[in-house]
């Protein structure tokens, strides 16, 4: 439930709107757990979904983070119980009703108390009130953030209701400590029995004891043509058209000359963002796929010419008298480079000075200028918005940049809507509806905006 888009996990959320998050996350959960075979979770292609991070992630206070250089990730959510129930609990309630079998607990805190130790929210509300019968899993080393020594962290987290603990390194020490806590009576045996019962129940439901391993024959499905085609469709359908003056879009496929600029125009890594191949992701040719530039090159007619210059200078394109050659259309791809979670916490969401300068350069060389934004969250567009004839938000299209070209050239209509409000300036942030003052602000583009063409 992302309420502050400065958070580095914004692209992992669906929206700032509770109803939209609930609808989309529940559909995602069902997609993971229901294959249509009628076998339920026992189907070999079914996996359990894990809604996360319980609860209030995305609504922590800027500057309250307790991890390294993080600013908001792992921070403190400072709202009363009524707000938690109104804004943040509904998606989890829906997930439980839809059959969620595992829920991951957040690194963050609620009014100063770490979520990994919140017995009220974990046991009383989630397991008791909502009737969750699956298991609760900690985040990566999450119990270590609890106050106290290692022994106290184990006792607090297990008694709060955690059933499975993610220990990235020293699991042997954890097991020793857990046994000691049970032997001393600091963790009741009934709590251990409950945790084990929950985990075993889900494993039985999945049929893991009968079929513990995946079928290698299905490996060919990963990255298959059919899956890439579906991903390409998803890219095209999620494009959001923010501006389109003088019918700049769609671009005619027989346009004689199209100039393409920007580091992200020919960069699979930037298209994918974080959590791709490596934790933080990285720029460059990190995985097979089609870039936005390649999608454009493949979309144009045989007689059209596509010229690419990352910097937008195009010094080699001149008329016979040496003056700069002007093209009919320019497409500039701007936006963010890869990041993940706390490393991606960013106070300044303005387009980079480099991107702004590149937009200005290309503007002088074309009749119509189209900006494509590659980003995991809304960006402060600044002067670039005024210089452009059309602006398309492509988010993080992953490996299927051809889906962006499908929208630009009219193969797929623009139907996407903004799941988050786009700020006019950094000073407007945060804009999430949980903040009462956000209602008094006028974002550049409100949530739900999106031109159709």
C-alpha positions in Angstrom: 0.0 0.0 0.0 2.5 2.6 -1.2 1.6 6.1 0.2 5.0 7.7 -0.3 6.5 7.1 -3.8 9.9 8.1 -2.6 10.1 4.5 -1.3 12.4 2.2 -3.2 9.8 -0.5 -3.3 7.1 1.6 -5.0 7.2 -0.5 -8.2 6.5 -3.6 -6.1 3.1 -2.2 -5.1 0.0 -1.9 -7.2 -1.3 1.5 -6.2 -1.9 4.0 -3.5 -5.6 3.1 -3.5 -6.8 0.4 -1.1 -9.5 -0.9 -3.4 -7.2 -1.3 -6.4 -4.5 -2.9 -4.4 -7.0 -5.4 -3.0 -8.4 -6.3 -6.4 -5.1 -6.7 -8.2 -3.2 -8.5 -5.4 -6.1 -11.0 -4.9 -6.1 -11.7 -8.6 -2.4 -12.2 -8.5 -2.7 -14.6 -5.6 -5.4 -16.7 -7.3 -3.2 -16.8 -10.5 -0.4 -18.3 -8.5 -2.4 -20.8 -6.5 -5.1 -21.8 -9.0 -4.1 -23.4 -12.3 -7.6 -24.3 -13.6 -6.9 -28.0 -13.4 -9.2 -28.5 -10.5 -6.4 -30.0 -8.4 -5.9 -26.9 -6.3 -2.5 -26.4 -4.6 -1.7 -30.1 -5.3 -1.3 -29.3 -9.0 2.5 -29.5 -9.8 2.3 -26.1 -11.5 0.6 -24.4 -8.5 2.7 -22.5 -5.9 1.6 -20.7 -2.8 1.5 -16.9 -3.0 3.0 -14.9 -0.1 1.3 -11.5 0.4 3.7 -9.0 1.9 4.9 -7.1 3.8 2.4 -7.3 6.7 1.5 -4.5 7.4 1.7 -0.8 6.4 4.8 -1.0 4.2 4.8 2.1 2.0 3.4 4.3 4.6 6.4 4.7 6.9 7.6 8.1 7.8 10.4 9.6 5.7 13.6 9.7 7.7 12.4 7.0 10.2 14.4 4.1 8.6 16.8 2.3 10.9 18.9 0.5 8.3 22.1 2.1 6.9 21.5 4.8 4.4 17.8 3.9 4.0 15.3 6.8 4.4 11.9 5.2 4.5 12.3 1.4 3.9 12.2 -0.5 7.3 10.9 2.7 8.9 8.1 3.5 11.3 4.4 3.7 10.3 2.8 6.3 12.5 -1.0 5.9 12.2 -3.7 4.9 14.7 -5.4 1.5 14.5 -8.4 2.9 12.7 -6.2 4.1 9.8 -4.4 0.7 9.7 -7.7 -1.1 9.4 -9.2 1.3 6.8 -6.2 1.6 4.5 -3.8 -1.3 5.0 -5.8 -4.3 6.3 -8.3 -4.9 3.5 -5.8 -6.4 1.0 -4.7 -9.0 3.6 -8.3 -9.8 4.6 -9.1 -10.4 0.9 -6.0 -12.5 0.5 -6.9 -14.7 3.5 -10.4 -15.2 2.1 -8.9 -16.1 -1.3 -6.8 -18.8 0.3 -3.4 -17.3 1.1 -1.2 -19.9 2.8 1.8 -17.8 3.7 2.2 -14.2 4.7 5.5 -12.4 5.1 6.0 -9.9 8.0 7.4 -6.4 7.4 10.8 -5.1 8.5 9.0 -1.9 9.4 7.5 -0.7 12.7 4.1 0.5 13.9 4.3 3.5 16.2 7.8 2.5 17.3 7.3 -1.3 17.7 8.9 -3.6 15.2 6.3 -5.6 13.2 8.2 -8.9 13.9 7.3 -8.5 17.6 3.7 -7.3 17.1 1.6 -10.0 18.8 -1.6 -8.0 18.4 -1.3 -7.6 14.7 0.2 -11.0 13.9 -1.7 -13.3 16.2 -4.8 -11.4 17.4 -5.8 -9.7 14.2 -4.3 -11.9 11.4 -4.6 -15.4 12.8 -7.5 -14.7 15.2 -9.8 -12.1 13.8 -9.2 -12.8 10.1 -8.9 -16.6 10.6 -5.6 -17.0 8.7 -4.6 -20.7 8.9 -1.4 -20.6 6.9 2.0 -19.7 8.3 3.7 -16.4 9.0 7.3 -16.1 7.7 9.8 -13.5 8.8 11.6 -11.2 6.3 15.3 -11.8 5.6 16.9 -11.8 9.0 14.0 -9.7 10.2 14.0 -10.8 13.8 17.5 -9.3 14.2 16.0 -5.9 14.0 14.1 -6.4 17.2 15.4 -4.7 20.4 17.4 -7.0 22.7 19.9 -9.8 22.3 19.6 -12.8 20.0 17.9 -14.9 22.6 15.3 -12.2 23.3 14.7 -11.7 19.5 13.9 -15.4 19.1 11.5 -15.4 22.1 9.7 -12.2 21.1 9.2 -13.1 17.4 8.0 -16.7 18.0 5.6 -15.7 20.8 4.3 -12.8 18.6 3.1 -15.4 16.1 5.9 -16.0 13.6 6.0 -19.6 12.4 8.9 -19.7 10.0 12.1 -17.7 10.5 14.2 -16.7 7.5 17.8 -17.0 8.8 20.2 -16.1 5.9 23.4 -17.3 7.6 23.6 -18.9 11.1 20.6 -21.2 11.3 22.4 -23.6 13.7 22.7 -20.8 16.3 19.0 -20.0 15.9 18.0 -23.7 16.4 20.1 -23.9 19.5 18.6 -20.7 20.9 15.0 -21.8 20.1 15.5 -25.1 21.9 16.9 -23.4 24.9 13.9 -21.0 25.0 11.4 -23.9 24.9 13.3 -25.8 27.5 13.3 -22.7 29.8 9.6 -22.2 29.2 10.1 -18.8 27.6 8.4 -20.2 24.5 5.4 -22.4 25.2 5.4 -25.9 23.6 1.9 -25.1 22.3 3.3 -22.2 20.3 5.9 -24.6 18.6 3.2 -27.1 17.9 1.0 -24.4 16.3 3.8 -23.2 14.1 4.8 -26.7 13.0 1.2 -27.7 12.3 0.7 -24.6 10.1 3.8 -25.3 8.1 3.1 -29.0 7.7 -0.5 -28.3 6.7 0.5 -26.2 3.8 3.2 -28.7 2.7 0.5 -31.4 2.7 -1.8 -29.2 0.7 0.9 -28.6 -1.9 1.6 -32.4 -2.1 5.3 -31.8 -1.4 5.7 -35.1 0.4 4.4 -37.0 -2.6 6.1 -34.8 -5.2 8.9 -32.8 -3.5 10.7 -31.6 -6.7 9.7 -29.6 -9.8 9.4 -31.4 -13.1 12.5 -30.6 -15.2 10.4 -31.0 -18.3 8.6 -27.7 -17.6 11.9 -25.8 -17.7 11.3 -25.0 -21.3 8.3 -22.9 -20.3 10.6 -20.3 -18.8 11.3 -17.6 -21.3 9.3 -19.4 -24.0 7.9 -17.6 -27.0 4.4 -17.9 -25.6 5.4 -16.4 -22.3 7.3 -13.5 -24.0 4.3 -12.8 -26.2 2.1 -12.6 -23.1 4.6 -10.3 -21.4 4.7 -8.1 -24.5 0.9 -7.8 -24.4 1.2 -6.8 -20.7 3.7 -4.1 -21.5 1.5 -2.6 -24.2 -1.7 -2.7 -22.1 0.0 -1.0 -19.1 1.4 2.0 -21.0 -0.1 5.3 -19.8 -0.5 8.2 -22.2 0.0 11.5 -20.3 0.1 13.9 -23.2 -0.7 13.7 -26.9 -0.9 17.0 -28.8 -1.5 17.5 -32.5 -1.9 13.7 -32.9 1.7 13.1 -32.3 0.8 9.5 -31.6 0.5 7.0 -33.1 3.6 7.4 -35.1 3.2 6.4 -38.8 5.2 3.3 -39.6 6.3 4.9 -42.9 7.8 7.9 -41.2 11.0 8.7 -43.3 13.3 9.5 -40.4 12.9 8.8 -36.6 15.5 9.9 -34.1 15.8 7.9 -30.9 17.8 9.1 -27.9 18.5 8.2 -24.3 20.5 5.6 -22.3 17.3 3.7 -21.6 16.3 3.4 -25.2 18.7 0.5 -25.8 19.2 -1.0 -22.3 17.5 -4.2 -21.1 18.9 -3.7 -17.6 17.2 -0.3 -17.2 14.0 -1.7 -18.6 14.0 -4.5 -16.0 14.9 -2.4 -12.9 15.9 -4.0 -9.6 15.4 -7.6 -8.4 16.6 -8.8 -11.9 19.5 -11.2 -12.1 21.1 -9.3 -9.2 19.5 -7.8 -6.0 19.7 -4.2 -7.2 19.6 -5.0 -10.9 22.1 -3.3 -13.2 22.2 -1.5 -16.5 23.3 -3.2 -19.7 22.7 -6.5 -21.5 22.0 -8.5 -18.4 19.4 -10.9 -19.9 18.0 -11.8 -23.3 15.2 -9.6 -24.6 14.1 -6.8 -26.8 14.9 -3.1 -26.1 12.7 -0.2 -26.9 15.0 0.8 -29.7 14.9 -2.7 -31.2 11.1 -2.7 -30.9 11.0 0.6 -32.9 13.4 -0.7 -35.5 11.3 -3.8 -36.0 8.1 -1.8 -36.2 8.8 0.7 -38.9 8.2 0.2 -42.6 11.0 -1.0 -45.0 11.7 2.5 -46.3 11.9 4.2 -42.9 15.2 5.0 -41.2 15.8 5.0 -37.4 18.9 6.8 -36.1 20.0 6.3 -32.5 22.3 8.5 -30.4 22.3 8.0 -26.6 23.2 11.6 -26.0 20.7 13.1 -28.5 23.4 15.1 -30.4 23.2 13.4 -33.8 26.2 15.3 -35.1 26.4 13.0 -38.2 23.0 13.9 -39.4 23.4 17.0 -41.6 22.0 18.5 -44.8 24.2 19.0 -47.9 25.1 22.5 -46.7 26.3 21.1 -43.3 23.3 22.4 -41.3 21.6 20.0 -38.8 19.1 17.6 -40.5 15.6 17.8 -39.0 13.5 14.7 -38.6 9.8 14.2 -38.6 9.8 12.4 -35.2 12.0 12.1 -32.2 11.6 9.6 -29.4 13.5 10.2 -26.2 13.6 7.5 -23.6 14.3 9.0 -20.1 13.9 7.8 -16.5 15.4 5.8 -13.7 18.3 3.4 -13.5 17.9 0.1 -11.5 17.5 0.0 -7.8 15.7 -2.1 -5.1 14.1 -1.5 -1.7 16.0 0.8 0.7 18.9 1.6 -1.7 16.2 3.1 -4.0 14.8 5.4 -1.4 15.0 8.7 -3.2 14.0 12.2 -2.0 14.4 13.9 -5.4 12.2 12.4 -8.1 13.0 15.0 -10.8 14.3 13.8 -14.2 18.1 14.0 -14.2 19.7 17.1 -15.6 21.2 14.9 -18.4 17.7 13.7 -19.4 16.4 17.3 -19.4 19.2 18.5 -21.6 18.8 15.6 -24.0 15.1 16.4 -24.4 16.0 20.0 -25.2 18.6 18.9 -27.7 16.3 16.5 -29.6 13.4 19.1 -29.5 15.5 21.3 -31.8 16.0 18.4 -34.3 12.4 17.2 -34.8 9.0 18.3 -35.8 7.3 16.1 -33.2 8.9 15.0 -29.9 7.7 11.9 -27.9 9.0 11.1 -24.5 9.0 7.6 -23.1 9.5 7.3 -19.3 11.1 4.1 -18.0 10.7 4.2 -14.2 9.4 2.3 -11.2 7.5 5.2 -9.9 6.1 8.7 -10.9 8.7 11.2 -11.9 8.8 15.0 -11.6 8.8 15.9 -15.3 9.8 19.6 -15.2 10.3 21.4 -18.5 10.5 18.2 -20.4 6.7 17.9 -20.2 6.3 21.3 -21.9 8.8 20.5 -24.7 7.1 17.2 -25.6 4.2 16.7 -28.0 3.5 13.3 -26.4 4.5 11.6 -23.2 4.1 7.9 -22.6 4.8 6.1 -19.2 6.2 2.6 -19.9 7.1 1.8 -16.3 9.5 -1.1 -16.2 8.7 -3.1 -19.3 11.3 -5.8 -18.5 12.6 -7.8 -21.5 9.8 -7.0 -23.9 10.5 -3.5 -25.1 8.6 -4.3 -28.3 5.4 -3.8 -26.3 6.4 -0.1 -26.0 6.7 0.1 -29.7 3.3 -1.5 -30.1 1.8 1.5 -28.3 3.9 4.1 -30.1 2.9 2.8 -33.5 -0.7 2.2 -32.9 -0.7 -1.6 -32.8 -2.2 -1.5 -29.3 -4.5 1.3 -28.1 -3.6 3.3 -25.0 -5.9 2.3 -22.2 -3.7 2.4 -19.1 -4.4 4.6 -16.1 -2.1 5.9 -13.4 -2.2 3.9 -10.2 -0.4 6.7 -8.4 -0.8 10.5 -8.5 2.1 12.2 -10.3 3.5 15.2 -8.4 4.2 18.5 -9.9 7.2 19.0 -7.6 9.1 17.2 -4.9 7.6 19.6 -2.4 4.1 18.0 -2.8 5.3 14.6 -1.5 3.9 12.4 0.0 0.6 12.3 -1.9 -0.9 9.1 -0.6 -4.6 9.3 0.4 -3.8 8.1 4.0 -2.3 11.6 4.6 -5.1 14.1 5.3 -3.1 17.0 3.9 -2.8 15.3 0.5 -6.4 16.2 -0.3 -5.4 19.8 -0.3 -2.7 19.3 -3.0 -3.2 19.3 -6.7 -0.9 16.8 -8.4 0.2 17.3 -12.0 -1.7 14.1 -12.9 -4.2 12.5 -10.5 -4.5 8.8 -9.8 -6.6 7.3 -12.5 -5.5 9.7 -15.2 -4.7 8.3 -18.7 -5.5 9.5 -22.2 -7.0 6.9 -24.5 -6.2 6.7 -28.2 
